[in-house]
Amino acid sequence: MPLPQPGARSGSEPVRRVTETTRHGRIPLRVHPEWARAFPWVVQGTTVRAGADADFGLFTGGPAGEVMKRWESLAEDTGCGSMVHARQVHGRAVTLHEATPPGLMLAPPCDGHATRRAGTLLAVSVADCVPVFVVAPRVRAVMLLHAGWRGVAGGILEAGLAMLERDFRTPAREAHIHMGPAICGRCYEVGREVHEALGLPRPASPGQPVDLRRVLVDRALAAGADAAHLTTSSFCTRCADAPFFSHRGGDAGRQIAVLGITPDDFGSPGGEWLDDHRRERDRQPVEDR
């Protein structure tokens, strides 16, 4: 899949912005409100910064026992018996998970995960980088990418969309893509080399900001995505009062973004996810389930 031309823009108007709402539980999640209605079979969201007990970083030196308890609580909240994560290397590798064991599985180092398996929760850790959520409704597949500037420059999004077409027979135009909570285009000041690596014009002075989510949107559109299926979060992880950890803000903690397919036998504390999931499933012809 070809990369967009350097500096290419698909129009002056950005895609629609969405403010994630809170899904309550032992581990609160900020979820895409439109996806919660449109895709009741999807588990999606980003954990929030809620004091010292919200760090999900497995590779940041936090107390391992406490961090693992949070992961276990999240698994119980979402009903997903399997969770997959990996040490992230700011590359473009995306791992396809066709079968996963119970519990938390650490895949070989990579920056993306994809699955069609119900009950498997994909996870990436973020604290300014962009979590990219991808849903393919027709085939009921999901993909989650960790996109820092190096990964974006290396083509992590294009690699993910290529996998979507190759392994799930789903072209980019059918995918629903959301760029989640991340550092905004006002707060993310970077050197000239970052602009150049992203295919943007070299700025006249150093320390000019980059809107990484906008770069990702442009690349998604260049790859054939439908603008009507693209959204970006209104949250900045760095701006004042953001409910998220920020690496640039001096935080050592990490939130995680998660995406998965709700298992048929799961009921949330209020029963809403299970009931909606069953109603959606029962509306479909048997051969399409």
Salt bridges, closest charged atoms under 4 A:
GLU20 OE2 - HIS178 NE2 2.74
GLU34 OE2 - ARG16 NH1 2.65
GLU66 OE1 - ARG70 NH2 3.57
GLU76 OE1 - ARG26 NH1 2.72
ASP77 OD1 - ARG26 NE 3.38
ASP111 OD2 - HIS146 ND1 2.62
GLU158 OE2 - ARG219 NH1 3.17
ASP167 OD2 - ARG166 NH2 3.17
GLU174 OE1 - ARG138 NE 2.85
GLU196 OE2 - ARG202 NH1 2.67
ASP218 OD2 - ARG9 NH1 2.73
ASP218 OD1 - ARG214 NE 3.22
ASP251 OD2 - ARG49 NH1 2.60
ASP264 OD1 - HIS277 NE2 2.67
ASP264 OD2 - ARG281 NH1 3.76
ASP276 OD1 - ARG279 NH2 2.26
GLU280 OE1 - ARG283 NH2 2.81
ASP282 OD1 - ARG281 NE 3.33
